[in-house]
Amino acid sequence: MKQAAIKWSAGLLFLLVIALQACRTTKETPVTDNGSSPSEVERVVGTVEKSEDCGFYITVIQGDVMRSYFPVGFEDKYKVEGMKLKFAHQPAKAKMPQACHDFIPVYISEVTPVR
């Protein structure tokens, strides 16, 4: 009888431990940005160009790959041919004119002119 009580107690203890583990919530430590870490958004440097058919666009050369970005909602203050800009970008779903099919439509942010 004693062995049965010990087995029953051990089983109950085992189930209690499992139940407590299942109910335990994990607390995430909040991340505080104190401005000391660099931005996690990738920024690239490109040159503003102008096309007769497509208007202003930005060419970016990374390694041996050149891309032409068509900035949707491009601010007038950056529409200066030859101006170098450092910027972050995200894909945009914009309908491009037929003559501009080689350009990649993007929204740009965190724009900084480069001297």
N, C-alpha and C positions, 0 to 999 in steps of 0.2 A: 504494500500500500504506500509506503514511503517513497519508493521509486516512482510510482505513478504520479504522486504529488509533485516530485521534483521535475519529472518530464513535463507535467502540465504547467508548472511555474516557469520552466525554461522556455516552453513554447509561447506562453503568454508574454513573457519578457521580450522574446524575439519579435512577436507581432507588434508589441508596443513600440519597440525601437524603429521598426519599418514604418509604422504609422506616423511617428514623430518626424522621421526623415522626409516623408511625403508631404507633410504639412509645413515643413520649414520653408520660409521664403528667403530668397537670396536678396540681400540689399546691395544695390549697385552704388558705388561711390560716385557722387556727382563730379563731373569734370568741370573745372573752373578755368576759363580762359582769361589769364591776366595780361594778355598781349605779349607774352614773352616767346610764344612759339610762332613759327612762320605759318603763313596761310597754307591750308591744305589744297587750295584750288591752284591748278597748274596754270601759269601765265606764260604766254608766248610773246615774242617780239616779231612784228611784221611791218611792212611798208604800205602806205596807202597809195593806191593806183587809181586811174580813171580810164574807163572805157566809153566810147561813144554810144554803144548799144546798151550797156549795163549800168553805167554810172560808176560810183565809187565802190571799190573792193579792197581787200587787204591780202597781200601775198606774204606767206610765212614759209621760210626755208628751215627745215629741221634735218640736219645731216645732209643727205643727198636727196631729200624729198621736198618738193615745193607744192604747197597747197594755196588755192585762192579762195578766200572766205568772203561771202557776201553778207555784210552785217545788216540785219533787219533792224530798222529804227535807228540808223546811224546818225549821230548828232552832227549838226552842221559845223561845229567848232573843230571837228576832226577831219572834215572833208577838205584836206589840203594835200594835193598830189606830192608824193615824196616824203610826207611826214612819217616818222617811225613811232609806232605805238607798242606799248606792252599791255596785254589784256588777257582776260580769261574769256572763255567762250563755251556756249552750249548749243547743241543742234537746234535748229528752228525748222518748223514745217511751213515753209513759204513757197508759193508757186513762183518759179523762176521764169523769166522770159525765155523763149526758145533759143535765142542767141547766147544765153548765159548759162547753158546747161553744165559747163565745166566748173562753175562756182559752187561752193558749199554754203548753204544758207545757215547763219548762226546768229544767236543773240550774244552780244559782247557786254562784258562788265569789268569792273575794276580797271578802267582804261587810264593809262598814264602815258603822256608823250615822253619820248626818249630823245635826248639831245645828241 
